[in-house]
Amino acid sequence: MDPNEEQVEVNSLYKVFGKDPQTALTKLKRGDGRASLDANQTAAVIDASFQVRRGEIFVVMGLSGSGKSTLIRMLNGLVEPTDGWVNIGGEKITGIPERQLRTIRERKVSMVFQNFGLLPHRSVIDNVAYGLEIQKVSPAERRRRAGEVIEMVGLAGWEHSMPSELSGGMQQRVGIARALATDTEVLLMDEAFSALDPLIRREMQEQLLELQGRLGKTIIFITHDLNEAMFLGERIAVMRDGRIVQIGTPEKILTDPANDYVAQFVADVDRARVVTAGAVMEHARAVVQQGAGPRGALRVMRDDQTSAAFVVNRNRELLGAITDRDALHLVQSGVSTMTRFSPVASVAPGTVLADLVVPSIESPLPVVVTDDAGRLQGVVPRVTLLAALGGDSNGGTASAPKQERLSPSELDAILGSAPTKEAAL
Amino acid sequence: MIPALKIPIGDWAADAVSWIVANASGPFSALRQLFVWMYNGVDTILTLPPFWLLIALIAVAGLFARGILFAIGSVLGLGLIVAMDQWDNAMSTLALVLVAAFLAVLIAIPLGIAAAKSKIVSLIVKPVMDFLQTMPAFVYLVPALLLFRIGVAPGIIATIIFAIPPGVRLTELGIRGVNKEVVEAGTAFGASPWRLLRQIQLPLAMPSIMAGINQVIMLSLSMVVIAGLVGAGGLGADVVAALNRLDTALGVEAGLAVVILAVLLDRFTSAFGQRRGIYATLVARRVEKLPTVAVPADSLNQAA
């Protein structure tokens, strides 16, 4: 098959909700705006046209109310267009009978939902096998295929759990597995990662790209998150008030916005003011619980090869940092609890990079990202901050507090001087 | 009220009923036969075994449905009914309730599903249910008596009409309350409307539907007593007799038996929707035995 073949073709698609959509359609086709319609009519999508190539990730980005959710639902007939047509794999899917539309949904297009849309009364494997069940695949065969896909998304061992027993990220893996199990060519993802925590969201985005590298699906991804759109999209369509205002590569959209709206969206505010700490933060490596004591802190620092560690309480709320010298001093003077910590700079996940520069310079340790409750979410080391400002949000490598370290042998000597769990093993 | 201005709605209704009695009584007499036949069947099954055997069976069922306390309670309650010499009456009433509630549920659930699926059906059903529920229960007895003659049949039909509304309402509410995204997901994978109903909407609406069935049964019981007025027999007949003769003793005994039946029926039906009793424990054990792969804590962290 030709890799450049157009897999999804959308031509001049309109959707008007409310009474008398045809009159509204005539007005819209004349070029009148959304405001010209009656109060009980809503033009959700106006004259949307685009093509998606086989194996491409096409992102539709827009704020809420821009019509992106309606648009994606017209690609599998969940919403019937008022006008225009959609082709999937060369086959027209608009204006066809319901029965035929069901076959298309079974065989050609599958979907991943914002709040996962899992069947709460079915186990993970039965959820994943749901599409196959509708395809009338035999029970043994669908269990086998569902098992394979579950393995692929990293949920092996969770087959018989119920969705409610899984975390949000894991539930969405089930959602993705369910969509992959049917082996359809086209994958629709409606704000698929928007309900997840920032760190998990980034992890899922990376995993999606990795899966995409292996499977080469045609993906249409809806999001309101600029960072997500830039990270995932080979091409991005920006929607506003029901219209697509620009389609282009992320770089093109950043550097050459089609109009003021897009410009405002992406460039007027420069990267430092768009990209947030939550989007670039990394897992904090050297983290120790307060209860572990100075000896536990030293062991963590030795294992992670760092000179300081972040200290959290049992709720993962950040208390501060402790250096190897301080910890060593405590151990040597026989103190087994940590009560005094060096202060660290902490910011909220929503803080833009521009506001990270000063704390990052002032603090010897990486800037810590904490949530509203003060819980440790991740860290932004200086290297990462610089890389992100330079345009690479994946540049950083180090995520542990950095200072000149005590020599490992010194630590070994101290830690080895008393019987420990590790020594007993 | 000026006589000339009175709209004779009551007369119209009476005329309609007498016209049906005179010209179209066929279907009603067939229904009457069906009701009588069903009632006799159930009543025979309930009164055939000795009372102690039935009590034992109910106690075992109670043990499975809710647990040991409920089993003991049902033995004590039913024993009290026997001790008051109301056992046969109670079984007649139970038979009436079971037949009427079964038929009411049989009508209510499909009607509720139709109302949930179609706005038009919902718009029509809603005022009809309001009408049925608020019309004083005694009023149903008059036309029922004319159409079905004295006996259990008018009692059953009046009970069905009185007991249907909560079944319809809670079924509709339950299905409409199913998470939209889950239904959408089913549709997006190509599920037909019938499959959506069977595999997603009904299972997820089950707690609400079960609450509806519970309400249908409870309303049936309250109506069956009123049906004693039209010769439906059972505890209702004794309550009516007690009222006529100002017989406090008989009234208290029959009334107490109704209360015991009501509590038993309520606890049984509300246990269906919940996971309780020995049955639930057995199910839970079976689930635990399913092969699951042990997941080390590390890989758990990575997966999350």
Contacts between the chains, C-beta under 8 A, distances in Angstrom:
chain1	res1	chain2	res2	distance
A	76	B	188	5.8
A	78	B	184	6.3
A	78	B	187	6.2
A	78	B	188	6.1
A	102	B	190	4.5
A	102	B	191	7.7
A	102	B	192	6.4
A	103	B	190	6.9
A	104	B	190	7.8
A	105	B	187	7.4
A	105	B	188	5.9
A	105	B	189	6.2
A	105	B	190	3.8
A	106	B	189	7.0
A	106	B	190	3.5
A	107	B	190	7.9
A	109	B	188	7.9
A	110	B	188	7.1
A	110	B	189	6.6
A	111	B	185	7.1
A	111	B	188	4.2
A	111	B	189	7.7
A	113	B	181	5.3
A	113	B	184	7.1
A	113	B	185	5.7
A	113	B	188	8.0
A	114	B	181	7.5
A	115	B	181	5.3
A	116	B	181	7.7
A	117	B	179	7.8
A	117	B	181	4.3
A	117	B	182	5.3
A	117	B	184	6.4
A	117	B	185	3.3
A	117	B	188	8.0
A	118	B	182	7.2
A	118	B	185	7.5
A	119	B	182	6.2
A	119	B	185	7.7
A	119	B	186	7.6
A	119	B	199	7.6
A	119	B	200	6.3
A	120	B	179	7.9
A	120	B	182	7.3
A	120	B	204	7.0
A	121	B	203	5.1
A	121	B	204	6.6
A	130	B	186	7.7
A	130	B	189	6.0
A	131	B	189	4.4
A	131	B	190	7.3
A	134	B	189	5.6
A	134	B	190	5.0
A	134	B	191	5.6
A	134	B	195	7.0
A	135	B	190	7.7
A	154	B	302	7.3
A	154	B	303	5.3
A	155	B	303	6.4
A	156	B	293	7.0
A	157	B	292	7.2
A	157	B	293	4.0
A	157	B	294	7.4
A	157	B	295	4.3
A	157	B	299	7.6
A	158	B	295	7.3
A	158	B	303	7.6
A	159	B	292	7.6
A	159	B	293	7.8
A	160	B	290	5.2
A	160	B	291	7.6
A	160	B	292	5.2
A	161	B	292	7.9
A	167	B	304	5.0
A	169	B	304	5.8
A	170	B	303	6.1
A	170	B	304	6.3
A	173	B	303	7.7
A	178	B	189	7.6
A	182	B	189	6.9
A	188	B	188	7.9
A	200	B	304	7.2
